[in-house]
């Protein structure tokens, strides 16, 4: 659900909507470090690190209390959250560009599900994981300790400005870390709400919110963190990765990309159209897991177009601009960028625009060529290009000729076609006969691969992301005679004893023909 760099979905672009502000949620560091000529966030980071080193976040009780507090924040501030998001997306005083149902579903309900899922499972996630042992370690205790990394930085985008900072935060809290949250300055009203209201719910010694634009984010990244979680686009993802490399800091990158959707011949094309229109037009298409383009045969395209038209009319009426359920683009820059893509192929449906409202109608572009602008960048708007291919083989080849996407979708009544696309393509996630639904399950990992991202989160995968898997062996200080075969002087007899005690034997034989 992240915004790409073309969508201004990061905090380090040259565009800056709000001036930098003092960090909220901690009183340490900014003024003193400035006076000393240090990085302005050095004191803040060191203060959080002191709390982590003191063990304040490690106990299960503290983790539970902070997760419960995060749940209360979502309950208590539900309406202010929705109001702030509406203000961020509003251009005209009487216009509410993001439908309340979409905002509540994506920004409140899904986040609350993650909180409750973590609370329900935290005790089992935190347990030491005991492992198999060989003869040499038979009398020892061998296990994996689930250690927090320490002080982590979470950088969020503008398109789902609460969801995409709070869901990673759930994993970071559950894993026992201290956290600095950097919301997007582009979603300035939501940024202000998070900075002013969230710290009153969380432990101020362990959690902080930093506001501001590219300059502040750059200064933050100069500090040593123990983990960095960034959601945005590949271009800025490389900058974040470079900054992390200076300190050998591990990180997760959630980057997005162009998600292909192959529509096979046959089947119920009206159902296909309904699901495509919903996935493409949810939040006016400003969703990183939305179907970005359709691949189908020319015959299927001609049958699909009227079904798409019926779905648009059913969802948004004869004039989608008048529908309270159709969103607007977040900024003038985004409007102009997406509008420029309408010259690709031919406008088969929609195409109407209104710059004052940042309105672009639900639009379908037919007969789009792979070389045209709409196929060169993530759309991030309510525009769906269709590229025609002879069949599934050509669709798979087309997908594999491009960067690996965040998701691949296929609509097919034949399960063999579904499994062919699944087995012969690579992507962060996969959906058959419906887009975006995989990201609603905290039991599934969410993340990209290659150009679409690095690492994953949601549910236990979020806990694991912010957890160091610490290998532990506890041995007795006695029984020294058992160690003698490994000590010099060496001999063939000692080698034989060590091999017999530690060697792993293969079980069974290969059954592959």
For each residue, the residues with C-beta under 8 A, 3 or more apart:
1: 106 159 160 163 164 287 288 289 439
2: 9 157 159 160 164 231 232 233 254 255 256 288
3: 7 8 9 10 157 158 159 231 232 233 256 286 288 380
4: 7 9 232 233 234 255 256 257 288 377 378 380
5: 8 9 10 13 232 233 234 235 236 237
6: 233 337 377 378 380
7: 3 4 159 233 286 334 337 378 380
8: 3 5 13 15 158 186 330 331 333 334
9: 2 3 4 5 157 158 159 184 231 232 233 256 380
10: 3 5 13 155 157 184 230 232 233 236
11: 155 156 157 182 184 185 213 214 216 217 232 236
12: 214 217 218 236 239 240
13: 5 8 10 16 214 236
14: 214
15: 8 186 333
16: 13 19 185 213 214 215
17: 185 186 188 213
18: 21 185 188 191 211 212 213
19: 16 212 213
20: 211 212 213 215 216
21: 18 24 195 211 212 216
22: 30 211
23: 26 29 30 41 44 180 208 209 210 211
24: 21 195 196 199 208 209 210 211
25: 195 198 199 202 204 207 208 209
26: 23 29 44 47 48 204 205 208
27:
28: 43 44 46 47
29: 23 26 32 33 40 41 42 43 44 45 46 47
30: 22 23 33 34 40 41 43 44
31: 34 35
32: 29 35 36 43
33: 29 30 36 38 39 40 41 42 43
34: 30 31 37 38 40
35: 31 32
36: 32 33
37: 34
38: 33 34 42 43
39: 33 42 219 222 223
40: 29 30 33 34 219
41: 23 29 30 33 44 45 180 210 219 220 223
42: 29 33 38 39 45 46 223
43: 28 29 30 32 33 38 46 47
44: 23 26 28 29 30 41 47 48 180 208 210
45: 29 41 42 48 49 151 180 223 224 225
46: 28 29 42 43 49 50
47: 26 28 29 43 44 50 51 205
48: 26 44 45 51 52 151 178 179 180 205 206 207 208
49: 45 46 52 53 150 151 178
50: 46 47 53 54
51: 47 48 54 56 57 178 203 205 206
52: 48 49 55 56 57 148 150 151 177 178 206
53: 49 50
54: 50 51
55: 52 58 59
56: 51 52 62 178 203 205 206
57: 51 52 62 63 66 148 173 176 177 178 203 206
58: 55 62 148 176
59: 55 62 63 176
60: 63 64 122 123 126
61: 64 65
62: 56 57 58 59 65 66 176 203 206
63: 57 59 60 66 67 122 126 173 174 176
64: 60 61 67 68 119 122
65: 61 62 68 69
66: 57 62 63 69 70 173 202 203 206 207
67: 63 64 70 71 115 118 119 122 170 173 174
68: 64 65 71 72 119
69: 65 66 72 73 201 202
70: 66 67 73 74 115 166 169 170 173 201 202
71: 67 68 74 75 112 115 116 119
72: 68 69 75 76 201
73: 69 70 76 77 197 198 201
74: 70 71 77 78 81 108 111 112 115 166
75: 71 72 78 112
76: 72 73
77: 73 74 80 81 193 197
78: 74 75 81 82 104 108
79: 82 83
80: 77 83 84 193 197
81: 74 77 78 84 85 107 108 162 190 193
82: 78 79 85 86 100 103 104 107 108
83: 79 80 86 87
84: 80 81 87 88 189 190 192 193
85: 81 82 88 89 98 103 107 161 162 187 189 190
86: 82 83 89 90 96 97 98 100 103
87: 83 84 90 189
88: 84 85 158 161 187 188 189 190 330
89: 85 86 96 97 98 327 328 330
90: 86 87 93 95 96 97
91: 95 97 328 356 357 358
92: 95 356 357
93: 90
94:
95: 90 91 92 328 357
96: 86 89 90 99 100 324
97: 86 89 90 91 284 327 328 329 357 358
98: 85 86 89 102 103 283 284 327 328
99: 96 102 103 324 325 326 327
100: 82 86 96 103 104
101: 104 105 325
102: 98 99 105 106 282 283 325 327
103: 82 85 86 98 99 100 106 107 108
104: 78 82 100 101 107 108 109
105: 101 102 108 109 110
106: 1 102 103 109 110 160 163 283
107: 81 82 85 103 104 110 111 160 161 162 163
108: 74 78 81 82 103 104 105 111 112
109: 104 105 106 112 113
110: 105 106 107 113 114 163 167 440
111: 74 107 108 114 115 162 163 166 167 170
112: 71 74 75 108 109 115 116
113: 109 110 116 117 442
114: 110 111 117 118 166 167 170 442 458 459 462
115: 67 70 71 74 111 112 118 119 170
116: 71 112 113 119 120
117: 113 114 120 121 442 459
118: 67 114 115 121 122 125 170 171 173 174 459 462 463
119: 64 67 68 71 115 116 122
120: 116 117
121: 117 118 124 125 459 460
122: 60 63 64 67 118 119 125 126 174 463
123: 60 126 127
124: 121 127
125: 118 121 122 146 174 460 463
126: 60 63 122 123 146
127: 123 124 146
128: 143 144 145 146 472
129: 143 144 146
130: 141 142 143
131: 142 143 144
132: 142
133: 137 138 140 142
134: 137 138 501 502 503 504
135: 138 500 501 502
136: 498 501 502
137: 133 134 140 142 473 475
138: 133 134 135
139: 475 476 479 482
140: 133 137 473 474 475 476
141: 130 472 473 474
142: 130 131 132 133 137 472 473 474
143: 128 129 130 131 472
144: 128 129 131 469 470 471 472
145: 128 470 472
146: 125 126 127 128 129 175 463 467 468 469 470
147: 176 467 468 469 470
148: 52 57 58 175 176 177 466 467 468
149: 152 175 177 226 227 250 466 467 468
150: 49 52 177 178 225 226 227
151: 45 48 49 52 177 178 179 180 225 226
152: 149 172 177 178 179 180 225 226 227 228 229 466
153: 179 180 182 220 221 225 227 228 229
154: 165 168 169 172 179 180 181 182 229
155: 10 11 182 217 228 229 230 231 232 240
156: 11 161 164 165 168 181 182 183 184 231
157: 2 3 9 10 11 160 161 164 184 231 232
158: 3 8 9 88 161 184 186 187 330
159: 1 2 3 7 9 164 283 286 287 288 330 380
160: 1 2 106 107 157 163 164 283 287
161: 85 88 107 156 157 158 164 165 183 184 187 190 191 194
162: 81 85 107 111 165 166 190 194
163: 1 106 107 110 111 160 166 167
164: 1 2 156 157 159 160 161 167 168 231 254
165: 154 156 161 162 168 169 181 182 183 194
166: 70 74 111 114 162 163 169 170
167: 110 111 114 163 164 170 171 457 458 462
168: 154 156 164 165 171 172 229 231 252 457 462 465
169: 70 154 165 166 172 173 179 181
170: 67 70 111 114 115 118 166 167 173 174 462
171: 118 167 168 174 175 457 458 461 462 463 465 466
172: 152 154 168 169 175 177 179 227 229 462 466
173: 57 63 66 67 70 118 169 170 176 177 179
174: 63 67 118 122 125 170 171 462 463 466
175: 146 148 149 171 172 463 464 465 466 467
176: 57 58 59 62 63 147 148 173 467
177: 52 57 148 149 150 151 152 172 173 226 227 466
178: 48 49 51 52 56 57 150 151 152 206 207
179: 48 151 152 153 154 169 172 173 206 207 208
180: 23 41 44 45 48 151 152 153 154 207 208 209 210 220 225
181: 154 156 165 169 194 198 207 208 209 210
182: 11 153 154 155 156 165 209 210 211 216 217 220
183: 156 161 165 187 190 191 194 195 209 211
184: 9 10 11 156 157 158 161 187 190 191
185: 11 16 17 18 188 191 211 212 213
186: 8 15 17 158 330 331
187: 85 88 158 161 183 184 190 191 330
188: 17 18 88 185 191 192
189: 84 85 87 88 192 193
190: 81 84 85 88 161 162 183 184 187 193 194
191: 18 161 183 184 185 187 188 194 195 211
192: 84 188 189 195 196 211
193: 77 80 81 84 189 190 196 197 198
194: 161 162 165 181 183 190 191 197 198 209
195: 21 24 25 183 191 192 198 199 209 211
196: 24 192 193 199
197: 73 77 80 193 194 200 201
198: 25 73 181 193 194 195 201 202 209
199: 24 25 195 196 202 204 207 208 209
200: 197
201: 69 70 72 73 197 198
202: 25 66 69 70 198 199 206 207
203: 51 56 57 62 66 206 207
204: 25 26 199 207 208
205: 26 47 48 51 56
206: 48 51 52 56 57 62 66 178 179 202 203
207: 25 48 66 178 179 180 181 199 202 203 204
208: 23 24 25 26 44 48 179 180 181 199 204
209: 23 24 25 180 181 182 183 194 195 198 199
210: 23 24 41 44 180 181 182 216 220
211: 18 20 21 22 23 24 182 183 185 191 192 195 216
212: 18 19 20 21 185 215 216 217
213: 11 16 17 18 19 20 185 216 217
214: 11 12 13 14 16 217 218
215: 16 20 212 218 219
216: 11 20 21 182 210 211 212 213 219 220
217: 11 12 155 182 212 213 214 220 221
218: 12 214 215 221 222
219: 39 40 41 215 216 222 223
220: 41 153 180 182 210 216 217 223
221: 153 217 218 228 240 243 244
222: 39 218 219 243
223: 39 41 42 45 219 220
224: 45 247 249
225: 45 150 151 152 153 180 228 244 247 249
226: 149 150 151 152 177 249
227: 149 150 152 153 172 177 249 250 251 252 465 466
228: 152 153 155 221 225 240 243 244 249 250 251 252
229: 152 153 154 155 168 172 251 252 254 457 465 466
230: 10 155 236 237 240 251 252 253 254
231: 2 3 9 155 156 157 164 168 254 255
232: 2 3 4 5 9 10 11 155 157 236 237 240 254 255
233: 2 3 4 5 6 7 9 10 236 237 255 256
234: 4 5 237 238 255 257 451
235: 5 238 239
236: 5 10 11 12 13 230 232 233 239 240
237: 5 230 232 233 234 240 241 253 255 453 454
238: 234 235 241 242
239: 12 235 236 242 243
240: 12 155 221 228 230 232 236 237 243 244 251 253
241: 237 238 244 245 251 253 454
242: 238 239 245 246
243: 221 222 228 239 240 246
244: 221 225 228 240 241 247 248 249 250 251
245: 241 242 248 249
246: 242 243
247: 224 225 244
248: 244 245
249: 224 225 226 227 228 244 245
250: 149 227 228 244
251: 227 228 229 230 240 241 244 454 455
252: 168 227 228 229 230 447 453 454 455 456 457 465
253: 230 237 240 241 448 453 454 455
254: 2 164 229 230 231 232 288 446 447 448 453 455 457
255: 2 4 231 232 233 234 237 406 448 451 452 453 454
256: 2 3 4 9 233 288 378 406 448 452 453
257: 4 234 288 292 378 403 404 405 406 448 451 452
258: 292 293 375 377 378 379 402 403 405
259: 289 290 291 292 293 405 406 407 408 409 427 435
260: 291 292 293 294 295 395 398 399 402 405 408 409
261: 276 291 292 293 294 295 408 409 410 411 435
262: 294 295 296 392 395 396 399 408 409 410 411 412 421
263: 269 272 294 295 296 300 304 410 411 412
264: 267 296 300 392 410 411 412 413 414 417
265: 296 297 299 300
266: 413 414
267: 264 271 272 411 412 413
268: 271 272 413
269: 263 272 273 300 303 304 307
270: 273 274 307 310 311
271: 267 268 274 275
272: 263 267 268 269 275 276 304 307 411 433
273: 269 270 276 277 304 307 308 310 311
274: 270 271 277 278 311 314
275: 271 272 278 279 411 433 434 435
276: 261 272 273 279 280 291 294 308 311 384 411 435
277: 273 274 280 281 308 311 312 315 362
278: 274 275 281 282 311 315 435
279: 275 276 282 287 290 291 434 435 436
280: 276 277 285 290 291 362 382 383 384 435
281: 277 278 284 285 312 315 316 326 327 362 382
282: 102 278 279 285 287 290 436
283: 98 102 106 159 160 286 287 327
284: 97 98 281 326 327 328 329 360 381 382
285: 280 281 282 290 379 380 381 382 383
286: 3 7 159 283 327 329 330 334 380 381
287: 1 159 160 279 282 283 290 436
288: 1 2 3 4 159 254 256 257 378 380 406
289: 1 259 406 407 429 435 436 438 439
290: 259 279 280 282 285 287 379 435 436
291: 259 260 261 276 279 280 294 384 409 435
292: 257 258 259 260 261 378 379 385 405
293: 258 259 260 261 368 374 375 379 384 385 386 387
294: 260 261 262 263 276 291 301 304 384 385 386 387
295: 260 261 262 263 386 387 388 389 395 398 399
296: 262 263 264 265 300 301 304 386 388 389 395
297: 265 300 301 388 389 390 391
298: 301 302 388
299: 265 302 303
300: 263 264 265 269 296 297 303 304
301: 294 296 297 298 304 305 366 367 386 388
302: 298 299 305
303: 269 299 300 306 307
304: 263 269 272 273 294 296 300 301 307 308 386
305: 301 302 308 309 348 349 364 366
306: 303 309 310
307: 269 270 272 273 303 304 310 311
308: 273 276 277 304 305 311 312 349 364 384
309: 305 306 312 313 349 364
310: 270 273 306 307 313 314
311: 270 273 274 276 277 278 307 308 314 315
312: 277 281 308 309 315 316 320 349 350 362
313: 309 310 316 317 318
314: 274 310 311
315: 277 278 281 311 312 323 325 326
316: 281 312 313 319 320 323 325 326 362
317: 313 320 322 323
318: 313
319: 316 322 323
320: 312 316 317 323 326 350 361 362
321: 326 352 354 357 359 361
322: 317 319
323: 315 316 317 319 320 326
324: 96 99
325: 99 101 102 315 316
326: 99 281 284 315 316 320 321 323 362 382
327: 89 97 98 99 102 281 283 284 286
328: 89 91 95 97 98 284 357 358 359
329: 97 284 286 334 335 338 358 359 360 381
330: 8 88 89 158 159 186 187 286 334 358
331: 8 186 334 335 358
332: 335 336 355 358
333: 8 15 336 337
334: 7 8 286 329 330 331 337 338 358 380 381
335: 329 331 332 338 339 353 355 358 360
336: 332 333 339 340 355
337: 6 7 333 334 340 341 381
338: 329 334 335 341 342 360 379 380 381 383
339: 335 336 342 353 355 360
340: 336 337 343 373
341: 337 338 344 373 374 377 379 381 383
342: 338 339 347 351 353 360 363 365 383
343: 340 372 373
344: 341 365 368 369 372 373 374 375 385
345: 365 366 367 368 369 372 374 385 386
346: 365 366 367
347: 342 350 351 363 364 365
348: 305 364 365 366 386
349: 305 308 309 312 362 363 364
350: 312 320 347 360 361 362 363 364 382 383
351: 342 347 361 363
352: 321 359 360 361
353: 335 339 342 359 360 361
354: 321 357 358 359
355: 332 335 336 339 358
356: 91 92
357: 91 92 95 97 321 328 354
358: 91 97 328 329 330 331 332 334 335 354 355
359: 321 328 329 352 353 354
360: 284 329 335 338 339 342 350 352 353 363 381 382 383
361: 320 321 350 351 352 353 382
362: 277 280 281 312 316 320 326 349 350 382
363: 342 347 349 350 351 360 382 383 384
364: 305 308 309 347 348 349 350 383 384 385 386
365: 342 344 345 346 347 348 368 374 383 384 385 386
366: 301 305 345 346 348 386
367: 301 345 346 386 388
368: 293 344 345 365 372 374 375 385 386 387
369: 344 345 372 375 387
370: 375 387 398
371: 375
372: 343 344 345 368 369 375 376 385
373: 340 341 343 344 376 377
374: 293 341 344 345 365 368 379 383 385
375: 258 293 344 368 369 370 371 372 385 387
376: 372 373
377: 4 6 258 341 373
378: 4 6 7 256 257 258 288 292
379: 258 285 290 292 293 338 341 374 383 384 385
380: 3 4 6 7 9 159 285 286 288 334 338
381: 284 285 286 329 334 337 338 341 360
382: 280 281 284 285 326 350 360 361 362 363
383: 280 285 338 341 342 350 360 363 364 365 374 379
384: 276 280 291 293 294 308 363 364 365 379
385: 292 293 294 344 345 364 365 368 372 374 375 379
386: 293 294 295 296 301 304 345 348 364 365 366 367 368
387: 293 294 295 368 369 370 375 398
388: 295 296 297 298 301 367
389: 295 296 297 394 395 398
390: 297 393 394
391: 297 394 395
392: 262 264 395 396 417 420 421
393: 390 396 397
394: 389 390 391 397 398
395: 260 262 295 296 389 391 392 398 399 421
396: 262 392 393 399 400 420 421 424 425
397: 393 394 400 401
398: 260 295 370 387 389 394 395 401 402
399: 260 262 295 395 396 402 405 408 421 425
400: 396 397 424 425 426
401: 397 398
402: 258 260 398 399 405
403: 257 258 450 451 452
404: 257 426 427 428 448 449 450 451 452
405: 257 258 259 260 292 399 402 408 427 428 448 452
406: 255 256 257 259 288 289 427 428 429 448 452 453
407: 259 289 427 428 429 430 431 435 436 438
408: 259 260 261 262 399 405 421 422 425 427 429 430 431
409: 259 260 261 262 291 430 431 432 434 435
410: 261 262 263 264 417 418 421 422 431 432 433
411: 261 262 263 264 267 272 275 276 432 433
412: 262 263 264 267 415 417 418 421 432 433
413: 264 266 267 268
414: 264 266 417 418
415: 412 418 419
416: 419 420
417: 264 392 410 412 414 420 421
418: 410 412 414 415 421 422 432 433
419: 415 416 422 423
420: 392 396 416 417 423 424
421: 262 392 395 396 399 408 410 412 417 418 424 425
422: 408 410 418 419 425 430 432
423: 419 420
424: 396 400 420 421
425: 396 399 400 408 421 422 430
426: 400 404 449 450
427: 259 404 405 406 407 408 430 448 449 452
428: 404 405 406 407 446 447 448 449 452 453 456
429: 289 406 407 408 438 439 444 446 447
430: 407 408 409 422 425 427 438
431: 407 408 409 410 434 435 436 437 438
432: 409 410 411 412 418 422
433: 272 275 410 411 412 418
434: 275 279 409 431 437
435: 259 261 275 276 278 279 280 289 290 291 407 409 431
436: 279 282 287 289 290 407 431 439 440
437: 431 434 440 441
438: 289 407 429 430 431 441 444 446
439: 1 289 429 436 444 446 458
440: 110 436 437
441: 437 438 444 458 459
442: 113 114 117 458 459
443: 459
444: 429 438 439 441 458 459 461
445: 456 457 458 459 461
446: 254 428 429 438 439 456 457 458 461
447: 252 254 428 429 453 454 455 456 457 461
448: 253 254 255 256 257 404 405 406 427 428 451 452 453 454
449: 404 426 427 428 452 453 454
450: 403 404 426 453
451: 234 255 257 403 404 448
452: 255 256 257 403 404 405 406 427 428 448 449
453: 237 252 253 254 255 256 406 428 447 448 449 450
454: 237 241 251 252 253 255 447 448 449
455: 251 252 253 254 447 465
456: 252 428 445 446 447 461 465
457: 167 168 171 229 252 254 445 446 447 461 462 465
458: 114 167 171 439 441 442 444 445 446 461 462
459: 114 117 118 121 441 442 443 444 445 462 463
460: 121 125 463 464
461: 171 444 445 446 447 456 457 458 464 465
462: 114 118 167 168 170 171 172 174 457 458 459 465 466
463: 118 122 125 146 171 174 175 459 460 466 467
464: 175 460 461 467 469
465: 168 171 175 227 229 252 455 456 457 461 462
466: 148 149 152 171 172 174 175 177 227 229 462 463
467: 146 147 148 149 175 176 463 464
468: 146 147 148 149
469: 144 146 147 464
470: 144 145 146 147
471: 144
472: 128 141 142 143 144 145
473: 137 140 141 142
474: 140 141 142
475: 137 139 140
476: 139 140 479
477:
478:
479: 139 476 482 483
480: 483 484
481: 484
482: 139 479
483: 479 480 486 487
484: 480 481 487
485: 494 497 498 501
486: 483 494 498
487: 483 484
488:
489:
490: 494 495
491: 494 495
492: 495 496
493: 496 497
494: 485 486 490 491 497 498
495: 490 491 492 498 499
496: 492 493 499 500
497: 485 493 494 500 501
498: 136 485 486 494 495 501 502
499: 495 496 502 503
500: 135 496 497 503
501: 134 135 136 485 497 498
502: 134 135 136 498 499
503: 134 499 500
504: 134
505:
506:
507:
508: 511
509:
510:
511: 508
512:
513:
